[in-house]
Amino acid sequence: MTFSLVARSADGRLHGVAVASKFLAAGALVPAAAAEVGALATQAHVNLAYRPQGLTLLRTGVAAADVVAGLIAADPEREHRQLGVVGATGSGASWTGPACHPWAGGRTGDGWAAQGNVLTGPEVVDALGEAWLAGTALPFAERLVAALRAGDEAGGDRRGRQSAGLLVVERGGGYGGTSDVVVDLRVDDHPDPVAELGRLLTVHTMLFGRPDPATLLDLSGAVADEVAALLGALGHPVAADGTEAALVSWAGLENLEERLVPGRIDPVVLTHLRGVAPHVPAPRAAS
């Protein structure tokens, strides 16, 4: 009783799943993904064994369509299952068992698969696929959520709304480079879960997004003076070890440590600092 999109980035580095449903905590059951391996969504009458089994098959180089065929062939309840799979290369694949509640079906393309059941109609998966294809200018996670939003706006689950989830993986792309999980967000019970998922992704990106090297500012001169004044106003005075040490201390408390770059400051961090600090007059330029 769910609609979802499984997808791969054009360069093959990112895999992800976006899902929404009139079902409690669908994000806890539906998605699975492994970096540079693939992603899958199990739904309708969920078979949680599909997740490890499917990823194991993908790791051995089995194509998405053959993963789907293998999983359902061994499943006596396959008529009640729905499944979407995308691998490291090639087209996505989708299965909808004939016993799934209508409307139920899927649509696939190179590197993606959209599917859903108990939907208002085929326009939901059409909207998922079309929004995914149209979203090439968006960052990968935002593109997944945009596609999910399009499916929701096209009618979504005909029973209503309750939960949504987003899972994105990339080799070494997780927190501090210590895991492959880039994004793992869930809205388990909410009247507008897709919108709330989008809000959470915005917060996640602000806190944990990687700085854009082209936008970084040198932490010197007027910029350093302003940062020192703002930090002082927040109770983080600059000591003998300098502005950068005070910035690191404050940023850790604000959960912005992933955006720190030695000797420079991310404009996202500076904007947040300006927003939370009491008003501090901008430093005068040297005459």
C-alpha positions as CSV (number, residue, x, y, z in Angstrom):
1,M,0.0,0.0,0.0
2,T,2.8,2.3,-1.1
3,F,4.5,4.1,-3.9
4,S,8.3,4.3,-4.3
5,L,11.2,5.2,-6.5
6,V,14.5,3.3,-6.6
7,A,17.3,5.1,-8.5
8,R,21.0,5.4,-9.4
9,S,22.9,8.6,-10.1
10,A,24.2,9.1,-13.6
11,D,27.8,8.5,-12.5
12,G,26.8,5.4,-10.6
13,R,28.2,6.7,-7.3
14,L,24.8,7.2,-5.5
15,H,21.9,4.8,-5.0
16,G,18.7,5.6,-3.2
17,V,15.0,4.9,-2.4
18,A,12.2,7.3,-1.7
19,V,8.9,6.0,-0.4
20,A,5.5,7.2,0.8
21,S,2.5,5.3,2.1
22,K,-0.7,5.3,4.2
23,F,1.1,2.9,6.5
24,L,3.0,3.5,9.7
25,A,6.8,3.9,9.2
26,A,7.0,2.6,5.7
27,G,10.6,3.9,5.6
28,A,11.5,1.2,8.2
29,L,10.4,-1.6,5.9
30,V,10.5,-0.7,2.2
31,P,14.0,0.5,1.3
32,A,17.4,-1.1,1.1
33,A,20.6,0.0,-0.6
34,A,24.3,-0.6,-0.8
35,A,26.9,1.7,-2.2
36,E,28.0,1.0,-5.8
37,V,25.8,-2.1,-5.7
38,G,22.2,-1.1,-6.0
39,A,18.9,-0.4,-4.2
40,L,15.5,-2.0,-3.9
41,A,12.0,-1.4,-2.5
42,T,9.8,-4.2,-1.2
43,Q,6.2,-3.3,-0.7
44,A,2.5,-4.4,-0.9
45,H,2.7,-7.5,1.2
46,V,6.3,-6.7,2.2
47,N,8.9,-9.5,2.2
48,L,11.8,-8.2,4.3
49,A,14.0,-11.1,3.1
50,Y,14.1,-9.5,-0.3
51,R,16.3,-6.8,1.1
52,P,19.4,-8.8,2.0
53,Q,18.8,-11.4,-0.7
54,G,18.4,-8.8,-3.4
55,L,21.5,-6.9,-2.4
56,T,23.5,-10.1,-2.3
57,L,22.5,-11.0,-5.8
58,L,23.3,-7.4,-7.0
59,R,26.8,-7.7,-5.4
60,T,27.5,-10.7,-7.6
61,G,26.7,-8.7,-10.7
62,V,23.2,-10.1,-11.4
63,A,21.1,-7.6,-13.4
64,A,18.1,-5.9,-11.8
65,A,15.6,-7.8,-13.9
66,D,17.2,-11.1,-13.0
67,V,17.2,-10.2,-9.3
68,V,13.5,-9.6,-9.5
69,A,13.0,-12.8,-11.3
70,G,15.1,-14.8,-8.8
71,L,13.4,-13.3,-5.7
72,I,9.8,-13.8,-6.9
73,A,10.5,-17.3,-8.3
74,A,11.5,-18.5,-4.8
75,D,8.5,-16.8,-3.1
76,P,5.2,-18.6,-2.8
77,E,3.5,-15.3,-1.9
78,R,4.8,-13.5,-5.0
79,E,1.3,-12.7,-6.3
80,H,0.9,-10.4,-3.3
81,R,4.3,-8.7,-3.6
82,Q,5.6,-5.6,-5.3
83,L,9.3,-5.0,-5.9
84,G,11.5,-2.4,-7.5
85,V,15.3,-2.9,-8.1
86,V,18.1,-0.9,-9.6
87,G,21.7,-2.2,-9.9
88,A,25.1,-0.7,-10.5
89,T,24.4,-0.4,-14.3
90,G,21.6,-0.9,-16.6
91,S,17.8,-0.5,-16.5
92,G,15.7,-0.7,-13.3
93,A,13.2,-3.5,-12.9
94,S,9.8,-3.8,-11.2
95,W,7.4,-6.5,-10.3
96,T,3.7,-6.2,-9.4
97,G,1.9,-9.3,-8.3
98,P,-1.6,-9.8,-9.8
99,A,-3.1,-10.0,-6.3
100,C,-1.8,-6.5,-5.3
101,H,-4.7,-4.1,-4.5
102,P,-5.5,-1.8,-7.4
103,W,-4.4,0.5,-8.9
104,A,-1.0,-1.3,-8.9
105,G,1.8,-1.2,-11.4
106,G,5.3,0.1,-12.2
107,R,7.4,2.0,-14.7
108,T,11.1,1.6,-15.4
109,G,14.0,3.2,-17.2
110,D,17.8,3.4,-17.3
111,G,18.9,3.5,-13.6
112,W,15.4,3.8,-12.0
113,A,12.1,2.0,-11.2
114,A,8.9,3.5,-10.0
115,Q,6.1,1.4,-8.5
116,G,3.0,1.6,-6.3
117,N,-0.1,-0.1,-5.2
118,V,-3.5,1.0,-3.8
119,L,-2.9,4.2,-5.8
120,T,-5.4,6.6,-7.3
121,G,-4.3,5.5,-10.7
122,P,-1.4,5.0,-13.1
123,E,-0.8,8.7,-13.1
124,V,1.1,8.3,-9.8
125,V,3.9,6.2,-11.1
126,D,3.9,8.2,-14.3
127,A,4.5,11.3,-12.3
128,L,7.2,9.6,-10.3
129,G,9.1,8.7,-13.4
130,E,8.6,11.9,-15.3
131,A,9.7,14.0,-12.3
132,W,12.8,11.8,-11.9
133,L,13.7,12.3,-15.5
134,A,13.1,16.0,-15.4
135,G,15.1,16.6,-12.2
136,T,18.6,16.2,-13.6
137,A,19.7,19.6,-12.3
138,L,18.8,18.7,-8.7
139,P,21.2,17.1,-6.2
140,F,20.4,13.3,-6.0
141,A,18.5,13.3,-2.7
142,E,16.5,16.3,-3.6
143,R,15.7,14.7,-7.0
144,L,14.3,11.7,-5.2
145,V,12.1,13.8,-3.0
146,A,10.9,15.9,-5.9
147,A,9.8,12.7,-7.7
148,L,8.1,11.5,-4.5
149,R,6.3,14.9,-4.2
150,A,5.1,14.6,-7.8
151,G,3.7,11.2,-7.2
152,D,2.0,12.5,-4.0
153,E,0.5,15.5,-5.9
154,A,-0.7,13.2,-8.6
155,G,-2.9,11.3,-6.1
156,G,-0.5,9.0,-4.2
157,D,-2.0,6.3,-2.0
158,R,-5.7,6.4,-2.5
159,R,-6.3,5.8,1.3
160,G,-4.4,9.0,2.3
161,R,-1.1,9.9,3.8
162,Q,0.9,8.7,6.8
163,S,4.6,8.1,6.3
164,A,7.6,8.7,4.0
165,G,11.2,7.8,3.9
166,L,14.5,8.5,2.1
167,L,17.6,6.4,1.9
168,V,20.7,7.4,-0.1
169,V,24.1,5.7,-0.1
170,E,27.5,6.5,-1.5
171,R,30.9,4.9,-0.9
172,G,32.4,6.8,2.1
173,G,29.8,9.5,1.8
174,G,28.3,9.2,5.3
175,Y,29.1,11.2,8.4
176,G,32.8,11.9,8.7
177,G,33.4,9.5,5.8
178,T,33.0,6.6,8.2
179,S,29.9,5.0,6.5
180,D,28.2,4.8,3.2
181,V,24.8,6.1,4.4
182,V,24.5,9.7,3.1
183,V,20.9,10.2,4.0
184,D,18.5,8.1,6.1
185,L,15.4,10.1,7.0
186,R,12.0,8.9,8.0
187,V,8.6,10.5,8.7
188,D,6.8,7.7,10.5
189,D,3.4,9.2,11.2
190,H,2.4,12.7,9.9
191,P,-0.5,14.3,8.1
192,D,1.7,15.5,5.2
193,P,4.7,13.1,5.3
194,V,6.2,14.0,1.9
195,A,6.3,17.7,2.8
196,E,7.8,16.9,6.2
197,L,10.4,14.7,4.5
198,G,11.4,17.6,2.3
199,R,11.8,19.8,5.3
200,L,14.0,17.3,7.1
201,L,16.1,16.9,4.0
202,T,16.6,20.7,3.9
203,V,17.8,20.6,7.6
204,H,20.0,17.6,6.9
205,T,21.6,19.3,3.9
206,M,22.3,22.4,5.9
207,L,24.0,20.5,8.8
208,F,25.7,17.6,6.9
209,G,26.1,18.8,3.3
210,R,29.6,19.0,2.0
211,P,30.9,22.6,1.4
212,D,31.2,23.8,-2.2
213,P,34.9,24.7,-2.6
214,A,33.9,27.4,-5.1
215,T,32.0,29.4,-2.5
216,L,34.4,29.1,0.5
217,L,35.6,32.4,2.1
218,D,39.0,32.9,3.6
219,L,38.8,33.2,7.3
220,S,40.9,36.4,7.4
221,G,40.5,40.2,7.3
222,A,36.9,41.5,7.6
223,V,35.4,38.0,7.5
224,A,37.5,36.9,10.4
225,D,36.6,40.1,12.3
226,E,32.9,39.5,11.8
227,V,33.1,35.9,12.8
228,A,35.0,36.8,15.9
229,A,32.4,39.4,16.9
230,L,29.5,37.0,16.2
231,L,31.2,34.2,18.2
232,G,31.9,36.6,21.1
233,A,28.3,37.7,21.1
234,L,27.3,34.0,21.5
235,G,29.7,33.4,24.4
236,H,32.6,32.0,22.4
237,P,35.2,34.7,22.7
238,V,38.3,34.3,20.5
239,A,41.3,33.4,22.6
240,A,44.9,33.2,21.9
241,D,44.5,30.2,19.7
242,G,42.5,32.3,17.3
243,T,39.2,32.7,15.5
244,E,39.3,29.3,13.9
245,A,39.5,27.5,17.2
246,A,36.5,29.4,18.5
247,L,34.6,28.6,15.3
248,V,35.4,24.9,15.6
249,S,34.1,24.9,19.2
250,W,30.9,26.7,18.3
251,A,30.2,24.7,15.1
252,G,30.5,21.4,17.0
253,L,27.8,22.5,19.4
254,E,25.6,23.5,16.4
255,N,26.2,20.1,14.6
256,L,27.9,21.9,11.7
257,E,31.3,20.2,12.0
258,E,30.9,18.5,8.6
259,R,31.0,21.9,7.0
260,L,34.3,23.1,8.5
261,V,37.3,23.7,6.3
262,P,40.7,24.7,7.8
263,G,41.4,28.4,7.2
264,R,38.1,29.1,5.5
265,I,34.4,29.3,6.2
266,D,31.5,27.9,4.4
267,P,28.9,30.6,3.6
268,V,26.2,28.2,4.9
269,V,28.0,28.3,8.3
270,L,28.4,32.1,8.2
271,T,24.7,32.6,7.3
272,H,23.7,30.3,10.2
273,L,26.1,32.1,12.6
274,R,24.6,35.5,11.6
275,G,21.1,34.1,12.1
276,V,21.6,32.8,15.6
277,A,23.9,35.5,17.0
278,P,22.7,38.7,18.6
279,H,23.0,41.7,16.3
280,V,26.6,42.7,15.8
281,P,27.5,45.8,13.7
282,A,29.4,44.8,10.6
283,P,33.1,45.7,10.9
284,R,34.2,48.9,9.2
285,A,36.4,48.6,6.2
286,A,39.9,50.1,6.6
287,S,40.1,53.7,5.4
